[in-house]
């Protein structure tokens, strides 16, 4: 519902759907959200979902019911692309492209023949990018390709200033406590800004609040989430492709934005990696016939499957 409502507000109620810069009057398209980055995150989640649903239903595209669903998906994808272009959020656009590429990769025959190839390739690619970015400032090069400044719209200077603020490197300033009190005033004066309450980098934000201890906990959680996603490949490969894409884009998204701990992306990952078993929802893959005492192989039951 948020997508068509955002289109409605931007096109016909610009006083609510568009904000304007108080100094130069530049429009900022927000739709039903509160900022352009929030609109970009909304489009990222919805675009990823509708693309995933389209890919998994595509083999049955000739079925009339599926054809109607695909038509609706394409309409929503078109709205998503229009809104994400208006939001001018380069991070969301890039992550949407990465997520869609991962979904396509997970549905290829190459990946289905050996799912471990995908499970190894994704973390290796993420780790390689993070290492290259740390060593050679790869983000600046990517920013140039996307038509952005090498400073990532002033983020690199801000990151250096935040790291220079006295802070406990092991435990940080405390949970959600860095942007409080005299420390906040000091940061504003050093950066010469009127308002700032986040580091625009999820890893740096975690370090400032919880230090190296927080980064270790975050790494353990992401590793555990990836293990759960890996298990989904064996039980529900279609669903696992969406989880893999969301896990990957969350790692990239936090390079220039903050999404760990309290964002739409974070809560979406928690939902996809939370296993809530339902009694009697699925049959075991194997069971013994009570008469012949032999093992019987059952077809794997998938959510939403209707078998004749």
ABEGO torsion letter per residue (X at the ends): XAAAAAAAAAAABAAAABBBBAAAGBBBBAEABABAAAAAAAAAAAAAAAAAAAAAAAAAAABAAAAAAAAAAAAAAAAAAAAAAAAGBAAAAAAAAAAAAAAAAAABAAAAABAAAAAAAAAAAAAAAAAAAAAAGAAAAAAAAAGBBAAGGGAAAAAAAAAABBBBAAAEAEBGAABBEAAAAAAAAAAGBABBABAGBAAAAAAAAAEAAAAAAAAAAAAAAAAAAAAAAAABAAAAAAAAAAAAAAAAAAAABBABGBBAAAAAAAAAABBBBBBGABBBABBBBAAAGBBBBBBBBBBGBBBX
